[in-house]
Amino acid sequence: KGAGIIITRGDEMYSYTKEKKFPKRRLIVSLSCLLIAAAAFLTYEYSMKNTAQDTSVFKEDATPVLSLPSSAAEEKGIQPFAVKAEVVLDYFDGKDSKVDSMTKFEGVYRANQGMDYSFNKEAFDVLASFSGEVSDVKEDNIFGKSVTITSKDLSITYQSLSDITVKKGDKVTQKDPIAKAGTNIYNKELGNHLHIVVEKNGRIMDPELMYGKTVGEIK
């Protein structure tokens, strides 16, 4: 295991054993050092790679993203028909008008909260004034069948309809036919006609104010 050595100094004698170092131990120590160095190198490489990825993601997120306006957002309101229909009942705004804006029903005059169009009392295709989503389809005993289409904060109700071709939840594009002009009891004397009611942010407004304007421009 080791060589014993005796040293004498005067009357005293000392002894110690010199350990023999084995090549096997040196090999183990060398391998351990190599493993530690390799682990440190791999850890460094992994850290640098993640740092590069994090930096890349940060730069990408920091770049401003411009949202381009959709074609629907740039649409300008159109009249809901392609025929030469005329206004037969105007929107009541308290001002004088060449066309009546009051409706007499069951002996009582009521202000018209929308606008009524007629094409010689004939049925005609009713078109979507704006692209949007059908938010309601219903039938009323007095006002007849109706379809409501919502475009952002603008809501248009098309009333006195027949032959409705859409249902609630449908997506419609501007100029899509949604029904035909029909009749109702409330304005029976008008025959086939279209009554529309326009609301912006829940406030009823004159339908003519939406023509030729985008939804954002309508006030």
Secondary structure, 3 states (H helix, E strand, C coil): CEEEEEEEECCEEEEEEEECCCHHHHHHHHHHHHHHHHHHHHHHHHHHHHHHHHHHHHHHHHCCCCCCCCCCCCCCECCCCCCCCEEEECCCCCCCCCCCCEEEECCEEEECCCEEEEECCECCEEECCCCEEEEEEEEECCCEEEEEEEECCEEEEEEEEECCCCCCCCEECCCCEEEEEECCCCCHHHCCEEEEEEEECCEEECHHHHECCCHHHCC
